[in-house]
Amino acid sequence: MLGSGAREHAIITALVNESRAADAAPHDITAAPGNAGIALEVPTVALDVTQGEVVADYAADHGVELVVIGPEAPLIAGVADAVRRRGIAVFGPDAAAAQLEGSKAFAKRIMAAAGVPTGRGMRAESLAEAEAAFDAFGAPYVVKADGLAAGKGVLVTDDRVAALAHAKHYLQQGGLLIEEFLAGQEVSLFVLSDGHHVIPLSPAQDYKRLGVGDLGPNTGGMGAYSPLPWLPEGFVDEVVRTVAEPTVRQLEREGTPFVGLLYCGLIVTEVGIRVIEFNARFGDPETQVVLPRLITPLSELLMAASTGRLAGVSAAQFSDDVAVAVVLASEGYPVTSAPTRLITGLESAAAVPGVTLTHAATARTDEGFVATGGRVLSVVATAATFAQARARAYEALGNVNLEGGQFRSDIASRVL
């Protein structure tokens, strides 16, 4: 397992729990580089996960049967390509297909070729082109960095001055995509792909804004919940038919088959479903609420997708339980980084029934766990109802002490 965040911790936890089943063979899992929470569950090894040959050498030397790539940076860097050249199965697309996430302009072109419903967009490589796009689409202005920006490259604002400042900042790092504003509820849907066939997982909704009521700057995600009881019947089937399958088949036609996890970032508008963005890997924090509900063994899905065998796999099954994740972030996130600070109360938090903790930016010292900045961890609660799951999540979070720590108090409240 490559990666060091809460997403990777959630994937590993699902695989470890699967191994604990009475009739299951235990998995031999190693994380690179992992984090302090992951190290409590599986061995970790210090590797530069963006160096394809380094990862491939390790996998070959240690008899690894499947490499699961968690974050986007190794995918864009072509780590999957290097590992596949050694004949080792990889869950994650090659660099060419990973451009679905690496370049928003590339994703728009693929969507146009595949007939996938999405909003209008204009690429801008200068401030003058950005202003022309603002004039064409009007406010609210939607400004997106064309490359990777750790979830912070998107600005949606009525303030043209702020939009221009955001555009100017990211133009220094490459191109921009200016899009029309789409109103509606956002939905995240994970779809496994073996390059031709696809299998969807359960939808989730995450919270990108820092503050309560969807105020403040965009973040990597401050919380999530699953399932989404307010979605219309047949929603997932429609997304598979109109979004996932056409996208995967278009990439296949272009000679860049997508093998791994297609993250469909969607919005439900008055005129139908539209794609906001694609990612080429599991999302964070949505993974933390989708996988705890998964009944189908995750390892079977990952291996089938990685080896071209999804056609023989039944639809993924999920429990009727609900899951709520609340992210605890450091002071100043996402604008500045807080100094390393002690974090206490984790054992008490994890002792709340139905609660697990997925670590992201943590480390272990002689004094205990410390927060090392950004999104520190996710408190994940499962229960029979949203009211119970929310109560458990916030009870657990109340036991955690982190100077300057911040979190949203309204995760999944709209469901109630």
N, C-alpha and C positions, 0 to 999 in steps of 0.2 A: 504494500500500500504506500503510494507516494503522497506526501502532503503533511501538513502540520497544524491544520485547523480543526474547528469543531465539526465541519463536514466529514473529514477523514475519521475523526473520533466516532462519529455516529455510524459510519459504515463499518468500522472495526467492531463496535459494540454489537451491531446486528449480526455480524459473522461469528463473534464469540458466543453470543446467546444461542445462535443456531447450533454451535458445537456442543452446547450443554444439553441439548435434547437427548432423551433416553436412548434413542435408536440412531443417533448421529455419530459419525466419525469426527474426531476433533480436527479443526483446521490448524495448520502450522502457519501463523501469520507473523510477518515482520513489517514494521513501519519505518519509512525513511522520509524525513528525519523524525517524524512524530512530535509529540509534545509531552508535557509532564503528566497529563491525564491519560494519554494513550499508553505511556510507559507503565502505568499501573495494570494494564491489561495484556499487552504483548511486548516482545522485545523491540527495541528501536535501534537504528543504525544511522550514523551521521554520513549522509551522502548529499552531494549537490544534485538535487532532483531535476535541474534544468540541463544537465549534461547527459545527453543520450548515451554516449559510449560508456560513461561511468555506471549508469543504471544498468545498461545491457550487460556489462562485464559482471556486475554483482549478481544479476539474475542468472546468468549462465553458470557462474562459479558455484552458486548455491542451489542449483536445481529448481529454481522457481518455476512453477507451472503457469501462473497467471500474475501479471502486473496490472494493478488497478491504479490509474492516475487520477488523483483527486482534483488538484487545482489547475487553473487554466495556463499558467506560465509554462510548465513542462510540455503541455500539448502544443502550444504555439511554437515552442522551441524545437519540436520534432522528436521528442523523446520516444513517442510511440513508434515512429519510423525506425529508430535505431534498434529498439527491442525486437520488433517484428522481423528485422533482417536476420536476427539470430534464431528465428523459428520459435520464439516464445509468444504465447498468447498475451494480448494486451486489451484491457478495457479502457478505451480512449481513442479518439480519432487521430489519424496522421495529421501532420502540420497543414497540409493543403485543405483538408476538410475542416480542421479546427479554425480556419479563417471565418467560419460562421460566427465565431465569437471575436476573433482577432481583428476583424474589419467589419464595421457596420455597413460600409458601402458594399462589400462583397456579399453580406447577408441580404441586402436589399436587391442586389442583382439576381441572386439565386431565387429569392421569393418572386420576383417579377417573371423570371423564366418558368417557374413552376406554377404560377397562377395562385400563389398563396396570398390571402387577404391581409393587407397591412396598410398603414397610413402613408400618405405622400411624404417624400423626403427629398432633400437637395444636398449634395455634397458641396462643401465650401473649403477652399484652400487659401482664402484671403478674407480679411475683414470686410472688404467690399462685397464679396460673394455672400458672406454671412448676412450682411445688412439687406441684400437683395432678397435673400430667403426669408428674413423676418418680414419684409414688406409683403412678400407673396403669401405667407401663411397667417400673418397677424399674431396677436397675443391670445392666449399665453404662448410664450416662446419655449420651444423644446430644443435644447442644444446638447448634442452628444459628442464626446470625444470618439474619434473613429477607431482608436486602438484600445488596449487594455487600460483600465483606470481604477481597478479594485472596487468597483461599484460606486465610485465618486465622480465619474466623468459626465454625469447627466444632470442638467439643470432644467427645471420647469418653472417659469416665472412670468409674471406680468410686467416686471421691471425691465425695460429695454436696456437701460444702462448696465444692470447686473448681467443680462444676457450677453451683451457685447464684451463685458469684462471676462466672462467665462469663455467666450469664443476666443478672445485674444490669448488667454492663458493656454488653451489647448491647441491653438494654431501653432504655437511654438514647439509643440510635440508631434505635430502631424496634422492631418486633415480633420474636418468636422462633418457631422451630419446634422442638418437642421430639418426638423420634422413638424408636420402639423400636429396640433394638440388633439388628443383623443380622450373623451370623457367616458368614465364607466368604472366598474370594479375590475381590479387586476387579479389574474389567476396564474399560478405557476403549475405547469404540467410536465413531469419527467416522462420521457419516452425512450426505452431501450431500443437500440438498432444494431443489426448485424451487417448493415450495408445494403440490405434490401427489405427485410421484414422488420416490423416494429411491434413492441408491446408497451402499452401505457401503464404508468403507475397511478396512484391516487392523487387528485389535485390538492394543492395547498395555496394558501395566501400568505404573503410576507408583508412586512412593514418596512418600507425603505426610508421613510423620514425619521429624523432623530427624535422628534418630540411628540407628545400626546396630541391627538387630533390631526396627525399628519402634518405637523409644522416643523420648521427647521430644515437643515441641509440634508441632502441625500447621503445615505450610508450604505454599507454592505448588507444591511438588514438588521433590524432591531427585534424581530420576533416573527413567529409564524404559527399557523394552526392548520389542521387537517382532520376530517374532510371538510368540504364546503357544502353545507346542506341547502344553501340558497341557489345552487346552480341548477339549471333546467335539466330535465331528464334527457339523456342522449348527448350531453355536452362533450364528454370524453370521446365518444365515437365520432362526433363531428370534427373535433380537433385532429384526430387521427386521419380522417378522410380528407380534410381540406388543408391541413397544415403539415403534419408529421410525414405522412407517406409521400406527398408530392415533393417535399424538400429532400427526403432521403433518396427518392428515385431520381431527382434532378442531379444530385451529387454523384449518384451511381452512373448516370448517363455521361457526366463530364469526366469520368475516370478517377474520381476522388471519393470512393465509397466511405460513408460515415459509419464507423464502428464504435459504439460506446453509448453515451447518454446525451440525447438531444433535449436540452432544457428549452421549453417553449414558454416564453414570457408573453402573456396574452392580456387583452383587455376586452371586456364584454360591453360593447357600445350599443346604442339604440338601433344601429343598422347591422349588428352582428358581431361575430368574433373577429378581432384584428390582432396581428402579431406586433408586439412592441419590440421584442428582441429575441435572439437566440443565444444560448450559451452552449458550450461543448462539453459540459460536465455537470455533475450534481450541483444544485444550488445550496447556499448557506444563508439563512437557517432552515430552509424548507426540508432539507434532508433529515433534519433532527425530528421533524414531525411526521414525515412520510414513512420512514423505515421502521419506527416502533410499531406501526400498525400492519406491517407486511407479514402475512402468514406464509406465503410461498418462500422457500429458502432463497435468500439473496444470492448465495454462491452459485446456485443453479442458473439464475438469470444472468449473472455476470459472465459465467463461463460460456453459456449458450450464445450470448451476444458476441463474445470475443472470438468464437470459433465458427460462426456462420450457421448456427443451429436453432435460431429462434422460431423457425417454422414449425418445429416439433414440440414447442413449449406451450402449455395452456396459459390462459390469461392469468395475470397476477392476482392473488387473492389477498384481501385485507380484512382485518377485524372490524367489528362495529364500534370499537372504542374510538375516542377522540384524543388528539394530542395537541398540546399547546407548548410553545417554546418562547421563553423570554430571554433576551440577550442582555447580559451585564457588560457595560463598556466602561473604559477608563475615563477619567476626567479629561475634558478637552476634545474627545473624539467627536467627529472625524477630522477636525481642523488641526489640532495639535496632539502631540504625544505626551502623556503623563509620565513622570519618573516611575521606576520600578517600586511597587508598594506591596506590603504584606496583605494577603487575603485570607481571612479566617472564616470559620463556620461552615466549611464545605461538608464535613462529616454529618453535621446536624441537618444540613439542607438535603443531602442524599438519603437521609433516614426517613424523610417524609414519604408516606406510601405513594407508589406510582411515579416517583421522581427519579430521574437520572441527570447527571451533569456531563455535558460534553465540553471539554476544554479547548481553548483556542490559543490565547496569548497568556500562557502560564509557565512557570518554571518552579523547580523545587530547590530550596536552600536549606541550610541548617535550621533556620527559623520556621520553615514550613513553605507553603505555596506562596508565590508572589505573582502579581499581575505585571505583565511586561508591556502593556499598552494595547490600544485599539479595542476590538471586541474581545473580552477576556474569556467568557464562557457562556454557554446556553443552559438555562434551567428548563428541562423538558419534563412535562407531566402528562400522564395518560390517565383516563378515567372513563366512566360510562357516559358522562355528560360534560358539556363545555363548562357549566358552572363548577362542577367538581374539579375538572382539570385546571381551570384558572385559579381556583382557590388553592389547590395544591402547589401550583407553580409559584404563586406569590407568597404563600406560607414559607416555602423553601427559600425563596429569594430573601425573605425577611431575616433568615438566619445567617446570611452571608454579609460579611463586613469588609468593605473596601473603601478606603478614604477617597472621596471624590467620585466614587462609582455612580453610574447613571443607567437608568433603564426606563422603558415605557410602561405605564400602568394600565394601558388600554388594549393590550394584546388580546384579540378574540372577543372583545366586548361587543362588537357589532353583531356577533352571532346571537348573543343573548337578547 
